[in-house]
Amino acid sequence: MSVRPRVVIVGAGFAGLNAAKALNHAPVDVLMIDQNNYHTFQPLLYQLATAGLDASDVAHQVRSIFRRQGNLHFRQGTVDGIAWEAKEVSLAGGARLPFDYLILCAGAVYNDFGVPGVRRYGFMIKSLTEATALRSHILRRLEEASADPAAILRGALTFVLVGAGPTGVEMAGALMELFDRALPPDFPELDIVERVRVVMLEMTGKVLPPFGPASQRYAESVLRRRGVDVRLGATVAEVGPQEVRLTSGESIRTQTLIWAAGVRGHPLAEALGLELTKGYRIKVEPDLSLPGRPDAFVAGDLAGAVDEDGALYPQLAPVAMQQGRHAARMVKASLAGGDRTRFHYADRGIMAIIGRNAGIAELSRRLGGFRMRGLTGWLGWLFLHLLYLPGFKNRVDTLLTWIYNYLTYDRHARLILESAPGPAELADRRHDLTGSGEALDSPPSTGRPRADPRPPGEEREREAQDRDPDQDGQHTKTSGA
């Protein structure tokens, strides 16, 4: 019996999932490798962090997704190297897995702009663990202020977000809804509406930089009306345990910094010694293959693919989905002796949500260039994300939760959970190899290519002291490679 070619896919983010699905019924055996046994729907992590959804709503088991795909097998593990001549992928722990074709979909991690203290004291929302830790941290600050009102003066109820891209805007809007509606009945002694501050810092002069001027003005107006202290042209100089210092010299007392200021390519690219382009993304040929290696492809946030004008494609999930499918088509074309074709991104537009009844959708010119703001933009955003969410049960549960939240203003997931890093995350810190996944339709704010999210969990200061200060560890964007 002949042995079929093996396609190894590294990463179960949007690119990896779509590449694997496109290889269904192809005359190949597919092996998907990811450090987690689940796919994280990263665009909804901010709702997990603000008690709107549970972890089970925004994640789905990889094996369940491919239960009916007979040619796919899954292996949980962390990739730490590739032997190109032997055509083998090596995993942390020593396992070596052969491949005939390779598709790298390891995603990206957050930039920290080189700002001192971000890694040590900042929160990211790029994994289930980090989002859950942030939720617990927010609720703990309220409990602390309830028990000791002096904690308010120490910044317990001041929450600072860095980055006014879609992720920052969505997080700011969700926090204001949490503080204005859901939590005041739980803490009548705090007068939350008057005492809580949400401060958004953006180094550029615009909210939602990738959007049009009218949408930018609308988003900024809605945020300000809902109580967010929007500060444009504000740059963070340093982050401390109880303050954020700006380059202007101002200091903001806070115990919560949420960093949403841009991404860079996964550190796996550097570990593999591949040629990199801007943002630590891997340089690829027009068909997404590696230069000189026609049997290896890169898709998603890690791919340094460019359009006809030489501009890098944005690091968005629609791009990743299409690139994953394109890489799979190139594998099938190679097997059939067909021609390899250039990747072209079919742009359908961008969307963002600011909060209840307030959303923005800007369709691409090929779809008419329509602009939707307010209720229609909000409903469009909800529908699109529900459509892309993997798993029928996840869609039903999320829809019912959204309806409940909308009608009652309640957030049922207000749980403080102790979190600790699992073996995979600890391995990531040692090997500097982390996760995969892309934001569904939210372009990141720009930033310099230097990244490192903080370790998850509430005891961030103690963890930071326990870590080697020279260890340049990084964390997952979503579901790691």
C-alpha positions as CSV (number, residue, x, y, z in Angstrom):
1,M,0.0,0.0,0.0
2,S,1.4,3.4,-1.0
3,V,2.1,6.0,1.6
4,R,0.3,9.3,1.1
5,P,2.2,12.6,1.4
6,R,2.0,14.2,4.8
7,V,1.1,17.8,5.3
8,V,2.1,19.2,8.7
9,I,0.2,22.4,9.8
10,V,1.8,24.3,12.7
11,G,-0.9,26.3,14.6
12,A,-4.7,25.9,15.1
13,G,-5.5,29.6,14.5
14,F,-7.7,30.9,11.7
15,A,-5.1,30.2,9.0
16,G,-4.3,26.7,10.3
17,L,-8.0,25.7,10.6
18,N,-8.8,26.9,7.1
19,A,-5.8,25.2,5.5
20,A,-6.7,21.9,7.2
21,K,-10.4,22.2,6.1
22,A,-9.3,22.9,2.5
23,L,-7.3,19.7,2.5
24,N,-10.3,17.6,3.3
25,H,-10.7,14.8,0.7
26,A,-7.2,15.6,-0.7
27,P,-4.9,12.6,-1.3
28,V,-2.8,13.6,1.8
29,D,-2.5,12.9,5.5
30,V,-2.7,16.1,7.5
31,L,-1.1,16.5,10.9
32,M,-2.0,19.6,12.9
33,I,0.2,20.6,15.8
34,D,-0.8,23.1,18.5
35,Q,0.3,23.7,22.1
36,N,-3.4,23.8,23.1
37,N,-6.1,21.2,22.3
38,Y,-8.5,24.0,21.4
39,H,-8.9,26.8,18.9
40,T,-9.5,30.2,20.6
41,F,-11.8,32.7,18.9
42,Q,-9.6,35.6,19.8
43,P,-11.9,38.4,18.7
44,L,-14.3,37.6,21.6
45,L,-11.6,37.3,24.3
46,Y,-12.3,40.9,25.5
47,Q,-15.9,39.7,26.3
48,L,-14.4,36.9,28.4
49,A,-12.2,39.5,30.2
50,T,-15.2,41.7,30.9
51,A,-17.4,38.9,32.2
52,G,-19.7,38.9,29.2
53,L,-18.9,35.3,28.0
54,D,-17.3,32.2,29.5
55,A,-14.2,30.5,28.3
56,S,-16.2,27.7,26.8
57,D,-18.0,30.2,24.6
58,V,-14.9,31.4,22.9
59,A,-12.9,28.2,22.5
60,H,-13.6,24.9,20.7
61,Q,-11.7,21.6,20.8
62,V,-9.6,21.1,17.7
63,R,-10.4,17.3,17.6
64,S,-14.1,18.1,17.7
65,I,-13.8,20.6,14.8
66,F,-12.2,17.9,12.6
67,R,-14.2,15.0,13.9
68,R,-15.5,14.1,10.5
69,Q,-12.3,14.8,8.5
70,G,-10.8,11.4,8.1
71,N,-7.4,12.5,6.8
72,L,-6.5,14.7,9.7
73,H,-4.8,13.9,13.0
74,F,-4.1,16.3,15.8
75,R,-1.1,16.4,18.1
76,Q,-0.7,18.7,21.1
77,G,2.8,20.0,21.4
78,T,5.1,23.0,21.0
79,V,7.3,23.3,17.9
80,D,10.8,24.4,18.7
81,G,12.6,23.7,15.4
82,I,12.6,22.4,11.9
83,A,15.3,20.2,10.2
84,W,14.9,21.4,6.6
85,E,17.1,18.9,4.9
86,A,15.6,15.9,6.8
87,K,12.1,17.5,6.5
88,E,11.2,17.0,10.1
89,V,9.5,19.2,12.7
90,S,10.9,19.0,16.2
91,L,8.8,19.4,19.3
92,A,9.7,20.4,22.8
93,G,10.5,17.1,24.5
94,G,12.4,15.7,21.6
95,A,9.8,14.3,19.2
96,R,10.6,14.6,15.5
97,L,7.8,14.5,13.0
98,P,8.4,14.0,9.3
99,F,6.6,16.1,6.6
100,D,6.3,16.3,2.8
101,Y,4.7,19.7,2.9
102,L,4.7,22.2,5.7
103,I,2.3,25.1,6.4
104,L,3.4,27.5,9.2
105,C,0.5,29.3,10.8
106,A,2.0,30.3,14.2
107,G,0.4,33.7,14.3
108,A,1.7,36.8,16.2
109,V,2.3,38.2,19.6
110,Y,1.9,41.7,21.0
111,N,4.3,44.5,20.6
112,D,5.4,46.2,23.8
113,F,7.0,49.2,22.0
114,G,10.1,48.6,24.0
115,V,8.4,50.4,26.9
116,P,9.9,49.4,30.3
117,G,7.5,47.6,32.6
118,V,4.9,46.5,30.0
119,R,5.9,42.9,30.2
120,R,6.1,42.9,33.9
121,Y,2.9,44.8,34.8
122,G,0.7,44.9,31.7
123,F,-2.2,42.7,30.9
124,M,-2.8,41.3,27.4
125,I,-5.9,39.6,26.1
126,K,-4.6,37.1,23.6
127,S,-5.4,33.8,25.3
128,L,-8.0,32.2,27.5
129,T,-5.7,32.3,30.5
130,E,-4.8,35.9,30.1
131,A,-8.4,37.0,29.6
132,T,-9.6,35.1,32.6
133,A,-6.8,36.5,34.7
134,L,-7.7,40.0,33.6
135,R,-11.3,39.4,34.6
136,S,-10.3,38.2,38.0
137,H,-7.9,41.1,38.4
138,I,-10.6,43.7,37.6
139,L,-13.1,42.1,40.1
140,R,-10.4,41.9,42.7
141,R,-9.7,45.6,42.4
142,L,-13.4,46.3,43.2
143,E,-13.3,43.9,46.2
144,E,-10.1,45.6,47.4
145,A,-11.7,49.0,47.1
146,S,-14.8,47.8,48.9
147,A,-12.8,46.5,51.8
148,D,-10.4,49.5,51.9
149,P,-11.6,52.7,50.3
150,A,-8.0,54.1,50.5
151,A,-7.2,51.7,47.7
152,I,-9.1,54.0,45.3
153,L,-6.4,56.6,45.9
154,R,-3.8,54.0,45.0
155,G,-5.4,53.6,41.6
156,A,-7.5,50.5,42.3
157,L,-10.4,51.8,40.3
158,T,-8.5,53.4,37.4
159,F,-8.1,51.2,34.4
160,V,-5.7,52.3,31.6
161,L,-5.9,50.9,28.1
162,V,-3.1,51.6,25.6
163,G,-4.1,51.5,22.0
164,A,-7.2,53.0,20.3
165,G,-7.4,50.4,17.6
166,P,-10.5,48.1,17.4
167,T,-9.2,45.9,20.3
168,G,-8.7,48.8,22.6
169,V,-12.0,50.5,21.6
170,E,-14.0,47.3,22.0
171,M,-12.4,46.7,25.4
172,A,-13.1,50.2,26.6
173,G,-16.7,50.1,25.6
174,A,-17.2,46.7,27.3
175,L,-15.5,48.0,30.5
176,M,-17.9,51.0,30.6
177,E,-20.9,48.7,30.2
178,L,-19.6,46.5,33.0
179,F,-19.0,49.4,35.4
180,D,-22.1,51.4,34.5
181,R,-24.7,48.6,34.4
182,A,-23.6,45.2,35.7
183,L,-21.5,45.8,38.8
184,P,-23.1,48.8,40.6
185,P,-25.8,46.5,42.2
186,D,-23.0,44.2,43.5
187,F,-21.1,47.1,45.1
188,P,-23.6,49.7,46.3
189,E,-21.1,50.9,48.8
190,L,-18.6,52.0,46.1
191,D,-20.6,54.3,43.9
192,I,-18.9,52.7,40.9
193,V,-20.3,55.0,38.3
194,E,-18.6,58.0,39.9
195,R,-15.4,56.5,41.1
196,V,-14.3,54.2,38.3
197,R,-12.1,55.7,35.6
198,V,-11.3,54.2,32.2
199,V,-8.4,56.0,30.4
200,M,-7.5,55.2,26.8
201,L,-4.1,56.3,25.6
202,E,-3.3,56.4,21.9
203,M,0.0,57.7,20.5
204,T,-1.5,58.8,17.2
205,G,-4.1,61.5,16.9
206,K,-6.9,59.2,16.0
207,V,-9.3,56.6,17.4
208,L,-9.6,53.6,15.1
209,P,-6.7,54.7,12.7
210,P,-7.5,52.1,10.0
211,F,-11.1,53.5,9.5
212,G,-12.4,56.5,7.7
213,P,-12.5,60.0,9.3
214,A,-16.3,59.9,9.9
215,S,-16.1,56.5,11.6
216,Q,-13.1,57.8,13.7
217,R,-15.1,60.8,14.9
218,Y,-18.1,58.7,15.6
219,A,-16.1,56.2,17.7
220,E,-14.4,58.9,19.7
221,S,-17.7,60.7,20.3
222,V,-19.4,57.5,21.6
223,L,-16.5,56.6,23.9
224,R,-16.4,60.1,25.4
225,R,-20.2,60.1,25.9
226,R,-20.0,56.8,27.7
227,G,-17.4,58.1,30.1
228,V,-14.0,57.0,28.6
229,D,-11.2,59.4,29.1
230,V,-9.7,59.4,25.6
231,R,-6.2,60.9,25.3
232,L,-4.9,61.1,21.8
233,G,-1.2,61.8,21.2
234,A,-0.4,60.3,24.5
235,T,2.7,58.0,24.6
236,V,3.6,55.7,27.5
237,A,7.2,56.1,28.7
238,E,7.2,53.5,31.5
239,V,4.9,51.2,33.4
240,G,5.2,50.6,37.2
241,P,3.3,48.4,39.6
242,Q,0.9,51.3,40.6
243,E,1.3,53.9,37.9
244,V,1.8,54.6,34.2
245,R,4.2,57.4,33.3
246,L,3.7,59.3,30.0
247,T,6.4,60.9,27.9
248,S,4.7,64.3,28.8
249,G,5.8,63.7,32.4
250,E,2.3,63.0,33.6
251,S,1.8,60.0,35.9
252,I,-1.5,58.1,36.1
253,R,-2.1,56.1,39.3
254,T,-3.4,52.7,38.3
255,Q,-3.1,49.0,39.2
256,T,-4.4,47.9,35.8
257,L,-2.7,48.5,32.4
258,I,-4.3,46.7,29.4
259,W,-2.0,46.7,26.4
260,A,-3.6,46.6,23.0
261,A,-1.1,48.5,20.9
262,G,0.0,46.3,18.1
263,V,1.5,42.9,17.1
264,R,4.6,41.4,15.7
265,G,5.4,38.0,14.1
266,H,5.7,34.9,16.2
267,P,9.2,34.4,17.6
268,L,9.2,31.0,16.0
269,A,10.3,32.8,12.8
270,E,13.5,34.0,14.5
271,A,14.2,30.6,16.0
272,L,14.0,29.0,12.6
273,G,16.5,31.4,11.1
274,L,14.3,32.4,8.2
275,E,14.5,35.7,6.3
276,L,12.3,38.2,8.0
277,T,10.6,41.3,6.8
278,K,8.9,44.2,8.6
279,G,7.2,43.3,11.9
280,Y,9.3,40.1,12.2
281,R,7.1,38.4,9.6
282,I,8.6,35.7,7.4
283,K,9.4,36.7,3.8
284,V,7.4,34.6,1.3
285,E,7.0,34.2,-2.4
286,P,3.8,35.4,-4.1
287,D,2.3,31.9,-3.7
288,L,3.1,32.0,0.1
289,S,5.9,29.5,-0.2
290,L,9.3,30.0,1.4
291,P,12.0,31.3,-0.9
292,G,13.9,28.2,-2.2
293,R,11.5,25.8,-0.4
294,P,8.5,25.2,-2.6
295,D,7.2,22.5,-0.2
296,A,6.9,24.9,2.8
297,F,4.3,27.7,3.1
298,V,3.5,30.5,5.6
299,A,0.0,31.8,6.2
300,G,-1.7,34.2,8.6
301,D,-0.1,36.8,10.8
302,L,3.4,35.2,10.4
303,A,3.4,35.6,6.6
304,G,5.1,38.6,5.2
305,A,3.1,38.4,2.0
306,V,2.6,41.6,0.0
307,D,0.1,42.8,-2.5
308,E,0.7,44.0,-6.0
309,D,1.8,47.4,-4.7
310,G,4.4,45.8,-2.3
311,A,2.4,46.6,0.9
312,L,2.2,43.9,3.6
313,Y,-1.3,42.4,4.0
314,P,-2.9,43.4,7.3
315,Q,-2.7,40.9,10.2
316,L,-6.5,40.1,10.2
317,A,-8.3,36.8,10.4
318,P,-10.0,37.2,7.0
319,V,-6.6,37.5,5.5
320,A,-5.4,34.5,7.5
321,M,-8.4,32.4,6.5
322,Q,-7.9,33.1,2.8
323,Q,-4.1,32.5,3.0
324,G,-4.7,29.2,4.8
325,R,-7.0,28.1,2.0
326,H,-4.5,29.3,-0.6
327,A,-1.6,27.4,0.9
328,A,-3.8,24.3,0.8
329,R,-4.6,24.9,-2.9
330,M,-0.9,25.2,-3.6
331,V,-0.2,21.9,-2.0
332,K,-2.9,20.3,-4.1
333,A,-1.6,22.0,-7.2
334,S,1.9,20.6,-6.5
335,L,0.5,17.1,-6.1
336,A,-1.4,17.4,-9.4
337,G,1.5,19.0,-11.2
338,G,-0.5,22.2,-11.7
339,D,0.6,25.8,-11.8
340,R,1.3,27.8,-8.6
341,T,-0.6,31.1,-8.4
342,R,-0.2,34.4,-6.5
343,F,-2.2,35.0,-3.4
344,H,-4.8,37.7,-3.8
345,Y,-6.8,39.0,-0.8
346,A,-10.5,39.5,-1.4
347,D,-11.1,42.5,0.9
348,R,-14.6,42.7,2.2
349,G,-14.1,45.5,4.7
350,I,-13.4,46.1,8.4
351,M,-15.7,46.3,11.5
352,A,-15.5,47.3,15.1
353,I,-17.9,47.5,18.0
354,I,-17.9,50.3,20.6
355,G,-20.6,48.9,22.8
356,R,-24.4,48.4,23.1
357,N,-26.1,49.6,19.9
358,A,-22.9,51.2,18.7
359,G,-20.8,49.6,15.9
360,I,-19.0,50.5,12.8
361,A,-18.8,48.6,9.5
362,E,-16.9,49.9,6.4
363,L,-17.4,47.6,3.4
364,S,-14.7,47.5,0.7
365,R,-15.2,49.3,-2.6
366,R,-15.7,45.9,-4.3
367,L,-18.8,45.5,-2.1
368,G,-20.1,49.0,-2.7
369,G,-18.1,50.9,-0.1
370,F,-21.1,51.2,2.2
371,R,-20.6,52.7,5.7
372,M,-22.7,51.5,8.6
373,R,-22.6,53.2,12.0
374,G,-24.7,52.8,15.2
375,L,-27.3,50.0,15.5
376,T,-26.8,48.6,12.0
377,G,-23.0,48.4,12.4
378,W,-23.4,46.8,15.8
379,L,-25.8,44.2,14.5
380,G,-23.6,43.5,11.5
381,W,-20.6,42.9,13.9
382,L,-22.6,40.5,16.1
383,F,-23.9,38.6,13.1
384,L,-20.4,38.2,11.5
385,H,-18.7,37.1,14.6
386,L,-21.5,34.6,15.4
387,L,-21.2,33.2,11.8
388,Y,-17.4,32.7,12.2
389,L,-17.5,31.2,15.7
390,P,-16.6,27.5,15.5
391,G,-19.1,25.0,16.9
392,F,-22.9,25.0,16.8
393,K,-23.2,24.8,20.6
394,N,-20.8,27.8,20.9
395,R,-22.9,29.8,18.5
396,V,-26.1,29.0,20.3
397,D,-24.7,29.6,23.8
398,T,-23.1,32.9,22.7
399,L,-26.3,34.1,21.0
400,L,-28.4,33.3,24.1
401,T,-25.9,35.0,26.4
402,W,-25.9,38.1,24.3
403,I,-29.6,38.2,24.3
404,Y,-29.7,37.8,28.1
405,N,-27.0,40.4,28.6
406,Y,-28.8,42.8,26.4
407,L,-32.2,42.4,28.1
408,T,-30.9,42.4,31.7
409,Y,-27.7,44.4,31.5
410,D,-26.2,41.5,33.6
411,R,-22.9,39.7,33.2
412,H,-23.3,36.2,34.6
413,A,-19.5,35.3,34.4
414,R,-18.5,37.5,37.3
415,L,-16.1,34.9,38.8
416,I,-12.8,35.5,40.5
417,L,-10.7,32.5,39.6
418,E,-7.1,31.7,40.7
419,S,-5.1,31.1,37.6
420,A,-1.7,29.5,37.2
421,P,0.3,28.8,34.0
422,G,0.0,25.3,32.6
423,P,2.8,23.2,31.3
424,A,2.4,24.5,27.8
425,E,2.7,28.1,28.9
426,L,5.7,27.3,31.1
427,A,7.3,25.6,28.1
428,D,6.6,28.8,26.0
429,R,8.4,30.9,28.5
430,R,11.5,28.7,28.4
431,H,11.5,28.3,24.6
432,D,10.2,31.7,23.5
433,L,7.7,29.8,21.3
434,T,4.1,30.6,21.6
435,G,0.7,30.8,20.0
436,S,-1.3,31.4,16.9
437,G,-4.4,33.3,15.8
438,E,-5.5,36.5,14.2
439,A,-8.0,39.2,15.1
440,L,-11.2,38.6,13.1
441,D,-11.6,42.0,11.6
442,S,-9.7,44.4,13.9
443,P,-6.5,45.9,12.4
444,P,-3.9,46.4,15.1
445,S,-2.6,49.8,16.1
446,T,0.9,50.4,14.7
447,G,4.0,49.9,16.8
448,R,7.6,49.1,16.8
449,P,8.5,45.4,16.3
450,R,9.3,44.4,19.8
451,A,7.0,42.2,21.9
452,D,6.4,40.4,25.0
453,P,3.2,39.9,26.9
454,R,3.2,39.4,30.6
455,P,2.7,36.0,32.2
456,P,-0.9,35.2,33.0
457,G,-2.3,35.2,36.5
458,E,-3.0,37.6,39.2
459,E,0.3,37.5,41.1
460,R,2.1,39.4,38.4
461,E,4.6,41.2,40.6
462,R,5.7,38.0,42.4
463,E,5.9,36.2,39.1
464,A,8.0,38.9,37.6
465,Q,10.4,38.8,40.5
466,D,10.7,35.0,40.1
467,R,11.5,35.3,36.4
468,D,15.0,35.8,35.1
469,P,15.1,39.5,34.1
470,D,17.1,38.6,31.0
471,Q,14.6,36.0,29.8
472,D,12.9,37.4,26.8
473,G,9.8,35.1,27.2
474,Q,6.7,35.6,25.1
475,H,3.1,34.5,25.3
476,T,0.5,33.2,23.0
477,K,-1.6,35.3,20.8
478,T,-4.3,32.6,20.8
479,S,-4.0,28.9,20.4
480,G,-0.3,28.2,20.3
481,A,1.9,26.4,17.9
